[in-house]
């Protein structure tokens, strides 16, 4: 079966978008799993469950407020 150019591009774009959405959902799931008290941030004690985050907590906590926000978690590349 040969796909026309008019059908192939939207189909591939949709498949790509679904892949990105699935990947993002898994990442946020990891953040949400670490945020055990569901307050929207990861504390140092919650970070102990993630070896990389635990070891780099001070560097990831760029605003030095003692917790990791989703933005900091994502910016550190931990959402992948």
C-alpha positions as CSV (number, residue, x, y, z in Angstrom):
1,X,0.0,0.0,0.0
2,X,1.4,3.3,-1.0
3,X,0.5,6.4,1.1
4,X,0.0,9.6,-0.7
5,X,2.1,12.6,0.3
6,X,-1.1,14.3,1.6
7,X,-1.8,11.4,4.0
8,X,1.8,10.5,4.9
9,X,2.8,13.8,6.5
10,X,-0.2,14.2,8.9
11,X,0.1,10.5,9.8
12,X,3.8,10.8,10.7
13,X,3.3,14.0,12.5
14,X,0.5,12.4,14.7
15,X,2.7,9.4,15.5
16,X,5.6,11.7,16.5
17,X,3.3,13.8,18.7
18,X,1.9,10.7,20.4
19,X,5.5,9.6,21.1
20,X,6.4,12.9,22.6
21,X,3.3,13.0,24.8
22,X,3.9,9.5,26.0
23,X,7.5,10.4,26.9
24,X,6.4,13.6,28.8
25,X,3.8,11.6,30.7
26,X,6.4,9.1,31.9
27,X,8.7,12.0,33.0
28,X,6.0,13.8,34.9
29,X,5.0,10.4,36.4
30,X,8.5,10.1,37.8
31,X,8.4,13.6,39.3
32,X,4.9,12.8,40.7
33,X,6.2,9.5,42.1
34,X,9.1,11.3,43.9
35,X,6.7,14.0,45.2
36,X,5.2,11.6,47.7
37,X,3.4,14.2,49.7
38,X,2.0,15.7,46.5
39,X,2.9,19.3,47.4
40,X,4.2,20.0,43.9
41,X,7.9,20.0,44.8
42,X,10.5,17.3,45.7
43,X,12.1,17.7,49.1
44,X,15.6,16.5,50.0
45,X,14.1,13.5,51.9
46,X,11.9,12.7,48.8
47,X,14.9,13.0,46.5
48,X,16.6,10.1,48.4
49,X,14.5,7.7,46.3
50,X,16.3,8.9,43.1
51,X,20.1,8.3,43.1
52,X,21.0,11.0,40.6
53,X,18.7,13.7,42.1
54,X,19.9,12.8,45.6
55,X,23.6,13.2,44.6
56,X,23.0,16.5,42.7
57,X,20.3,18.0,44.8
58,X,22.1,21.3,45.5
59,X,23.0,21.8,41.8
60,X,19.4,21.0,40.6
61,X,17.9,23.3,43.3
62,X,18.9,26.4,41.3
63,X,17.0,28.9,43.4
64,X,18.4,27.3,46.6
65,X,15.0,27.1,48.3
66,X,15.5,23.6,49.6
67,X,13.1,21.9,47.2
68,X,13.1,20.8,43.5
69,X,10.3,22.2,41.4
70,X,9.1,20.6,38.2
71,X,10.9,23.3,36.2
72,X,14.2,22.6,38.0
73,X,13.7,18.9,37.6
74,X,13.0,19.3,33.9
75,X,15.9,21.8,33.3
76,X,18.3,19.4,34.9
77,X,17.3,16.8,32.3
78,X,15.9,14.4,34.8
79,X,12.6,14.3,33.0
80,X,13.9,12.1,30.3
